[in-house]
Amino acid sequence: MTRETEIPSAGDSMTDRVLQVVEVIRPALRADGGDMQVDHVDETTGVVTVTLTGACVGCPVSHMTLKEGIERTLVDRVDGVVQVVLSGETRT
């Protein structure tokens, strides 16, 4: 995979860029029996709301996966993303 496919184009909407990066993250989640879905991308605040599925549900390290894996990757690769939260979680 080239760096070009890993970093979405700035011409795409934030939602499109988030969805592109999620496809880069998804294989690692699936390798452990989990997955995720993007519920909402707030392009004004930069908050992305997701739902973890599969083995991620109830996993004791799912919060670390969310913050150190998913959030870090999205913040690094999508301009404007500042936080990733679980659906139903209070935003900080």
N, C-alpha and C positions, 0 to 999 in steps of 0.2 A: 504494500500500500504506500502510495506516495504521500508526501507532506501536503501536496496540493489537495488530495481528497480528504485529508484529515482536518484541514482548516477550511470551513465554509467561506464562500465568497461574501464580501461585504455588501454586495448588491442584493443579496437575498434578504428576506424579512428575518427578524430575530427568531420567529417561530420556525421558519424553514431551516435556519442555521442550527437551532437547538435540535431539531429532528434529525438533521444530518449527523451531528455529533453523537446523538443517542445511538445511532446505528453503529458507530465505532465502539461505544461502550458495551452495547448489548451482548456481544459474544462472550465477554468475561462473565457477565451475570448468568447467561445461559449455561456456561461451562459448569457452574455450581448449582444448576437446577432452578435458578431464579430468572426474573425478567422485570421489566418496568414499563409503565406507560406514562406518557406526558399528558397531564390533564389540562394544564393551562400555562401559557406564557404571557406574563404581564409585561408588555413592551415598555410601559411607562416606569414601573418600579424595578424591573429587572429580576423579578421573582418568578421562578419556574416551579410549578406544582406537579408532583409526580405521585404515582401509586406503584409500590413495589409488589410483585406478584411471585407466585411459585414458592420456591424454597426461601426466598427473601422474607416472606411473611412470617413473623415470629422468630426470625433468626436473631440470636443475641448480638451479632455484629452488624446488623442491617443499618444501624445509625452511622456506624463508621463507614460502611459502604456508601451510604448516602452522602456524607460530608467529605470524606477523604477520597472517594472515588468519583462519584457522579458530579457532585458540586464542584470539586476542584477542577475536573476536566471541563465542565461547561463554562465556568468562570474564566479559565485559561484560554479557551478556544472560541468563545462567542462574546464579542464586544457587547457590553450592556448587561449581561447576566451578572447579578451580584449575590444571589442566594438560590438554593434549591430546598424546597420543603416538601414534606409528605402531605398528601391530601388530608385535610382535617387538622393539620398541625398549625399552631399559632405562628405567625410570621414575626420575626424579630427585627 
